[in-house]
């Protein structure tokens, strides 16, 4: 662990909900195109003593220590990222810090970038162009468009993770880039307002507002308003599902598909996976309680259908793809949501990746299971958006 004063107030386990490549966390309304570009350049920089590549040309990414007790079967590449996150973080766990402190702490993205730099792995998907659009004051989207494409293109409205409290567009930049590059669609990543400054249901309402804005304005950025899907990770997966429910209930055009990656789908923190992965990293039980404390106005909000998806009315929702991480306190509720959607008559593709943790999805540059999950997600979206 780093002991110098720079990291003395940073948590041992960076904000879990974001996976891309920016060296500093910025507020949800900041534009960070320059930061993103420089971070990607750093990630691909040539380093001395680069470890040897394997026979297939990929880096032999290995952890420095044994698997932890909380994840004895963790994939080595995943463990290498977790180890780096630990080394960047201070000793105070995030659930004992303030939101402002956690927002300043290193995230899994910084850990991913450090592993990429160590193994001389260039940042992928550089052939994706970005630009920002204001939806309304306090709410913007960043548009990721595959370079050289002609439209109109389908659109994926994407919601980043962070427990509705931390993280930003830069944190999950890698996920948005991967989806744009692999689907050939424009990805509209939404910078919704966050708690505790903006409590429930602000993030949910912002997410729906951004979805409606895309439907009305897709033509202005070369998108096809008739081919729109929603996607999200963790809290963003919850938001994507909630947007689908709100569109149904308000009689608005439904998304063609909903991609839900290790979504927050319930308020019960005593499920089997919560009990098994109480001390997991980067997400663990007390950290989830911290997110609920800061986003919800009261415990009663935890039973709202937009939070408690597993007990909501799931009929007449768009087809879904749900991706789970095996080393994740949210694993049980993700599987329950998939089962309940099927029981409600909604077509569902569910895939669990057993040897990886929460936040693995955007780590395709390092973690093989993330590349597999990105391919599955992209294929399901492409089929839905034909």
TAZI-V764391 format. One record per backbone hydrogen bond with DSSP energy under -1.0 kcal/mol. CO is the residue of the C=O (numbers start at 1). NH is the residue of the N-H. Records with the same first field share a line. If there is no record, write none. Layout:
BEGIN
CO->NH ; NH
END
This chain:
BEGIN
4->7
7->10
27->30
32->36
33->37
34->38
35->39
36->40
37->41
38->42
39->43
40->44
42->45
52->60
54->57
58->54
59->61
68->71
71->74
75->79
76->80
77->81
78->82
79->83
80->84
81->85
82->86
83->87
84->88
85->89
92->12
93->96
94->97
98->102
99->103
107->111
108->112
109->113
110->114
111->115
112->116
113->117
114->118
115->119
116->121
117->120
127->147
129->145
131->143
133->141
136->139
139->135 ; 136
140->191
141->133
142->189
143->131
144->187
145->129
146->149
153->224
154->186
155->229
156->188
157->231
158->190
159->233
162->165 ; 166
164->195
168->172
170->21 ; 173
172->176
173->177
174->178
175->179
176->180
177->181
178->182
179->183
180->184
186->156
187->144
188->158
189->142
190->192
194->198
199->202
201->205
202->206
203->207
204->208
205->209
206->210
207->211
208->212
209->213
210->214
211->215
212->216
213->217
214->218
217->220
218->221 ; 223
219->222
222->153
224->227
227->155
228->256
229->157
230->259
231->159
232->261
233->236
234->238 ; 264
235->239
236->240
237->241
238->242
239->243
240->244
241->245
242->246
243->247
244->248
245->249
246->250
247->252
257->230
258->321
259->232
260->323
261->234
265->310
271->275
272->276
273->277
277->280
278->285
284->288
285->289
286->290
287->291
288->292
289->293
290->294
291->295
292->296
295->200
298->301
299->302
300->303
301->304
304->307 ; 308
307->309
308->311
309->312
319->258
320->349
321->260
322->351
323->262
324->353
328->331
330->334
331->335
332->336
333->337
334->338
335->339
336->340
337->341
338->342
339->343
340->344
341->346
342->345
347->320
349->322
351->324
353->326
355->75
356->327
357->360
360->363
363->366 ; 367
367->371
368->372
369->373
370->374
371->375
372->376
373->377
374->378
375->379
376->380
377->381
378->382
379->383
380->384
381->385
END
